Amino acid sequence: MSPIYKGTITMIVGVSILSVDGLLIRLIESSGWTLLFWRGLLSAAVILLVMFIKQPAETRRVIVNPSPILLLGSLAFSISTICFVLSIDHTQVASTLIIINISPLICAALAFVFLKERLEVKTLVAILAAVAGVMFVFAGKTMPSASFGNLMALITAVMLATYFVVLRKNQSENAAMYLVLGGLSTALISYFAGAKPFELTSQEWIYTLILCVGVVPISFMLISSGPRYLPAAHANLFMLLEAILGPLFVWIALGEVPTQNVLIGGGIIFATLLVFTMSAAHTKKRLNKKPG
C-alpha cells in the first residue's frame, strides 16, 4: 500500500473515533479542569504502557532525554487539548469544531515558514476567506460566554496546526511520546488550575473512562501517525471530518441544533476548504503527469 493511502486511512479512522469527543465532554458535567486532569493523565498512562510493551529501551531513552522539538510538540498538544475542552464548555460544539476548521490553513502557512513548503496565492486567499468565516461565527452570541469559547477554539486551531508541523518535521518519530508528555502536562496544569479529580459521579466515571482510556489515546495515536505519510497541511485537512461528525453525534444525542451564524460561518469555511483541497489535488495530479 502506498504512503498516501496509508496516511489517508490512518487519518480517517483516527478522526472518526475522535468525533465522539465533543459529545462525551458534554455528558461529563464536572468542571473542565477536572475532565482535563483525567483526560491528560489516563490517556498518557495508556499510551505509555503500550510504548513500554512495544519498545521499552527506546521509551526509557526518550523519557530521560527528550529533544527540544519533542518538548515543543508536546506543549502545543497540551495547549490545544486544554483550549478545546474549555471551548466545548463555553460554546456550542458545532461552533468549536467549525472554528478549528481553519487549522489546516494555519498549518499550511506554518509549513511554508518552517518547513519551506511553497505557499501559493490561492492558499493565502483561502486563509483570508476562512478567517472571514470564523469572524462570522464570533458574531453569533450562542451562549453568554460564547466569545470566550470561540477564542479557545481559535487557540486550539493554532496549536493543532503547530503540532502537525512539528510532527511532519520530525517525520512522526516517537509520535506517541508527544501524547504522553502532552497528556502529563495537561494533567499537571489542570491540577493546579483547580481540578477536583475525585468528585466525579459514577455515571461521569463511565464516560470519562470511555473518553480517556479509549477514544483519546486510540484516535490520537492514529492521527499522530498521519504526518509520517502525508504533508502536514494535507494530514491536518482530515481533521475537518470531526466538524461534520462531531455536531451530528451531539445533535442526535442531546438535540443541540447549530445556530444560523454557526451554519453560515461553517458554510463559508467548508466551501473555502473544499475549493482549496480540490485545487491542490488537481495541481498535484497535473504535475505528476508532466514528463520528468
N, C-alpha and C positions, 0 to 999 in steps of 0.2 A: 504494500500500500504506500502511495506517495506521501511525502511530508504534509502537503496541503490537505489531503483527505484525512490524515491522522489528526492534524490540528483542528480541522472543521468538526469532526465527530467528537473529539475531546471537549471542545468549547460548547457545542450544542448540548451534550449530555450534562456537563457541569452547570451551565446556566439554567437548564430546565429544572435541575434539582434545586438550585438556589432560589428559584422563583417562588417557592412557598415561604421564603424567609419573611417577607412583609406580613403575611397572614399570621404566622406563628408569633411574631413580635407583638402584633395587635392582641392576640389571645392571651399573652402573658401580661398581666395587669400590674406587675410590680414596677418599681421605678426603673428608668432606663439604665441607670448606673448599676443596679443590681443585676439586670439582664446582661449588661456588658461584662460584668465581672465573670459570670459563669460562661458566657459565650467565649471570652478570651481564654479562660483557664481550662475549661473542659475540652475545647477544640484543640488547644495546644497539647494537652495531655494525650489525646487520642492520636494525633499526628506524630508526636514524639515517640510514642510506644511503637507505632508502625515502623518508624525510622530505625529504632534500636533493634527491632527484629530483622529488618532487611539489611541494614548497613551499620552495625554497631560501632566499628572503628572510625568510619568517616563521620558518623554523627557526633561522636565524642570530640573529634578533631575540630569540627566546625563550631561546636558549643564553646570549647575552650578558647579558640582563636577566630572569632567571626571577622570577616572582612568589612571594610568601610561600606562597600556597596550593599552588602547583606544588611548592615545596620540601617542604611538609608531606606532600602526597600521595605524592611520590617516596620520602620517608623511610619512610612507612607501608608502601609496596610493598616496599621493600628489606628491612625487618624481617620482613615476612610471608614473603618468599622464603627468607631465612636460616633462620627458625624452622621453616618447612615441611620443608626438606631435612634439618635436624638431627633433626626429629621422625621422618621416614622412616627415618633411620639408627639410631634408638634404640627404635622400637616397631613394631608391625605397621602395614602400610599402611592396613588397614581401620580400625584404632584411630585413626590420624591423621585420616583423612577423616571419620569419624563425629564426632569432637570438633569439627572445623572446621564441621560442620553447624549449630552454634549461631550462626555468623557472621551469617545473615540476621536473627536476633532481636536480636543486639547492634546490628546496623545500624539496625533499627527504633528502638531506644532512642536511638542517637546522632542519628538523623534528627529525632527528637522534640525533642531538646535544641538542636541546632544549625541545623536546617532548619525548625523549628516545625511539623513534621508531627505530626498527632494520634496520641497513644499511648493506646490503649484498654485497658480492664481485661483483655480477652481476650489482648492482646499481653503484658501483664505475667505472666499465668498461663502462657502459652506459654513465656516466658523461664524461669520457675521450673521448669517441667516439663523443659525441655531441659537445664537445669543439673543436675537430678537424674539425667538420663540420662548426662551427662558424668561425674558423680561415680561412677556405677556402672562406667563404663569405667576410671576411675582405680583402682578397687578390684581390677581384674584385673592380675595380675603376668604379663603376656605375655612379657616379656623381662627380664633382670636390670636393665637401665636403663630400663624402660618408663615409670617415673614421670617421668623427665626428658623422654622423648619425648612423653608426653602433655601435659606442661606447655608444651613448644614448640608443640604443636598448638593449645593454648588461646590462646597469644600470637598465633599465626598467625590465628586466628579474629577476635581483637580488631583486629589490624592490617588484615586484609582488609576488615572492616566499616568501619574508618576510611577506607580507600582509596576504597570505594564512595561513602561520604557526601561526601568531597571531590570526587569526580568528578561526583556529582549536583549539588552546589552550583555547580560551575563548568560544568555542562551538557556535560561531557566535552570542553571546549575544550582543544586541544593534548594530547589524551589520550595520544598516542604519546610525548610528551616525558616524561610521568610514568615511562614504562617505560624510557626512555633514561637519565634521571638516577637512577632507582631501580636499574637494572642496573649503572651505573658505580659507584654507592655500594656495592652488593653486592660487586663485584669488588675494590674498594679495601679494604673491611673484611676480606674473606676473605684477601687477600694478607697483610695484617699479622697476621691470626689464625693463619697457618701454612700457607697453601695452597702446594702444590708443583706448579705448572702443567704442567711438562714430564715428569712421572713417570707419565703415562697409558700403558697398553699400547695396541697397535694396535686391539684389539677395543674397548677403552674409548673410544678416539678416535671410532670409528664411532658408538657410542651417544651420546657427548657431542655430536657434530655434529648428529645427528638431533634430540636434545633441544633444544640451544641455538640452532641455526640454523633449525630447522623448527618444532617443537612449541611452544616457549615464545613466540617473537615472534608467530607467527601467531595462536595461541589468545588471548594477552593483548591483542593489538591489536583483536580482535573483542570480547572481554569488556569491554575498557575503553570501547567504543563503546555498550554496552548502556544505561548510565545517561543517555545523551543522549535516549533514547526512553522510559525507564521510571523510576519512583521507585526510590530507592536500595535499599530493602529488597526490592522486587519483583525488581529485576535480580539482587540477591545470592542470591535463592532458587534461581535456576537453577544455582548452584554445587553444589547438592545432587546434581545428576546425576553429579558426579565421585565421590561416595561410593558410588554404585551401580556405575558403570562401572570405576572405578579398581581396587577389590579384585577385580572379575571378571577383569580382564586379568592381575593378579598371581596369582590362583588358577589360571587356565588355564596361564600360562607357568611359574610357579615352584611351584605346589602349596601355597601359603601359605593354609591354611584359617583363617578368623577364629575366635577363641576364643568360648566361651559368654558370657563377660562382655561382650565386644565386640558380639556379636549382640543380647543383651538390651538393653544400653545403647543400641545403634543403633536397636532397635525402639522404645524409648521416644521417642527424638529424632525418628525418622521419623513416628511416629504424631502427635506434637505438631505437627510442621511441616505434616503433611497436613491436620489439622483446622484449624490456623491459616490455611493458604493457602485452603482451601475456604471458610472463614468470611469471609475478607477479600474473596474473589471474589464471594460471594453478596451481601455488603453493598454492594459497588460496583455490581453489577448492579441491586440494588433502588433505589439512589439514582439511577441513570441512568434508571429508569423513571418516577421522580416528575416530574410536570409542572413546568416552570420558572416 
